Amino acid sequence: MKNEEISFKDLSKAQLDALKDCYIDSRVDSMSEVDLKKFVRDVLDLQIRGTVGNQEEREVWKEMKEYFDETFEQKIKEVLKEKVSEDLSISPEEQEFKKRLVLLEQRKAEEGHLNEDMW
């Protein structure tokens, strides 16, 4: 007879949660500070840049606003200033092309949203 492995289905919810806690604690304890920073950066990058739709963008905006607190407006001004200088380095044709792409994506998203609402 073949010796069957234990599966997650063999554990109760509490037992599985305890095993997960053990795994998380062990993983974190075994990571160096550099590894931890890289891991957190990857997770935050996915969370912040991986937004889809206005609701998620609002949530990220609120999170950034709360984090930067009193310096949030200054951060926005810095980004706007930097972005304007970047935009000046591309030709007007490229700027127009980028605007058209953005509009096209917005229209596709709106059409997709309308189709989803109909069903």
C-alpha positions as CSV (number, residue, x, y, z in Angstrom):
1,M,0.0,0.0,0.0
2,K,1.3,3.5,-0.9
3,N,1.9,5.8,2.0
4,E,-0.4,8.8,1.3
5,E,0.8,12.3,2.0
6,I,-1.1,14.7,4.3
7,S,-3.0,17.4,2.5
8,F,-4.3,20.8,3.6
9,K,-7.7,19.2,3.5
10,D,-6.7,16.9,6.4
11,L,-6.2,19.9,8.7
12,S,-8.9,21.9,10.5
13,K,-9.1,25.6,9.7
14,A,-7.3,26.4,13.0
15,Q,-4.6,23.9,12.3
16,L,-4.0,25.2,8.8
17,D,-3.9,28.8,10.2
18,A,-1.3,27.7,12.8
19,L,0.8,26.0,10.1
20,K,0.6,29.2,7.9
21,D,1.6,31.3,10.9
22,C,4.6,29.0,11.5
23,Y,5.6,29.3,7.8
24,I,5.3,33.1,7.8
25,D,7.3,33.5,11.0
26,S,10.0,31.1,9.7
27,R,10.2,32.8,6.3
28,V,10.5,36.3,7.8
29,D,13.0,35.2,10.5
30,S,15.2,33.6,7.8
31,M,15.3,36.7,5.6
32,S,18.0,39.3,5.8
33,E,17.2,43.0,6.1
34,V,18.0,43.4,2.4
35,D,15.7,40.5,1.5
36,L,12.9,41.9,3.6
37,K,13.2,45.3,2.0
38,K,13.2,43.8,-1.5
39,F,10.2,41.6,-0.7
40,V,8.2,44.5,0.8
41,R,9.1,46.6,-2.2
42,D,7.9,43.9,-4.6
43,V,4.6,43.5,-2.7
44,L,4.0,47.3,-2.5
45,D,4.9,47.7,-6.2
46,L,2.3,45.1,-7.2
47,Q,-0.2,46.6,-4.9
48,I,0.3,50.2,-5.9
49,R,1.0,49.8,-9.6
50,G,-1.4,46.9,-10.2
51,T,-4.5,49.0,-9.7
52,V,-7.4,48.4,-12.0
53,G,-10.3,50.9,-12.2
54,N,-11.2,54.1,-10.5
55,Q,-12.1,52.5,-7.1
56,E,-8.6,51.0,-6.7
57,E,-7.0,54.2,-7.9
58,R,-8.9,56.1,-5.2
59,E,-7.8,53.6,-2.5
60,V,-4.1,54.0,-3.6
61,W,-4.5,57.8,-3.8
62,K,-6.0,57.8,-0.2
63,E,-3.2,55.6,1.0
64,M,-0.5,57.8,-0.5
65,K,-2.2,60.9,0.8
66,E,-2.3,59.5,4.3
67,Y,1.4,58.3,4.1
68,F,2.8,61.6,2.8
69,D,0.4,63.6,5.1
70,E,1.4,67.3,5.1
71,T,3.9,66.8,2.3
72,F,1.5,65.2,-0.2
73,E,0.7,68.4,-2.1
74,Q,4.5,69.1,-2.4
75,K,5.1,65.6,-3.7
76,I,2.4,66.1,-6.3
77,K,4.0,69.4,-7.4
78,E,7.4,67.8,-7.7
79,V,6.0,65.0,-9.8
80,L,4.1,67.4,-12.0
81,K,7.2,69.5,-12.5
82,E,9.3,66.4,-13.4
83,K,6.7,65.0,-15.7
84,V,6.3,68.3,-17.5
85,S,10.0,68.4,-18.3
86,E,9.8,64.8,-19.6
87,D,6.9,65.6,-21.7
88,L,8.8,68.5,-23.3
89,S,11.5,66.2,-24.5
90,I,9.1,64.3,-26.7
91,S,7.8,65.6,-30.0
92,P,4.2,67.0,-30.3
93,E,3.3,64.1,-32.5
94,E,4.4,61.6,-29.8
95,Q,2.4,63.6,-27.2
96,E,-0.7,63.5,-29.4
97,F,-0.2,59.8,-30.1
98,K,0.0,59.1,-26.3
99,K,-3.1,61.1,-25.7
100,R,-5.0,59.1,-28.4
101,L,-3.8,55.8,-26.8
102,V,-5.1,56.9,-23.4
103,L,-8.4,57.9,-24.9
104,L,-8.7,54.6,-26.8
105,E,-8.0,52.6,-23.6
106,Q,-10.5,54.7,-21.7
107,R,-13.2,54.0,-24.3
108,K,-12.4,50.3,-24.4
109,A,-12.7,50.2,-20.6
110,E,-16.0,52.1,-20.7
111,E,-17.4,49.8,-23.4
112,G,-16.3,46.8,-21.4
113,H,-17.9,48.2,-18.3
114,L,-21.1,48.9,-20.1
115,N,-21.1,45.3,-21.5
116,E,-20.5,43.9,-18.0
117,D,-23.4,45.9,-16.6
118,M,-25.8,44.6,-19.2
119,W,-25.3,41.1,-18.1
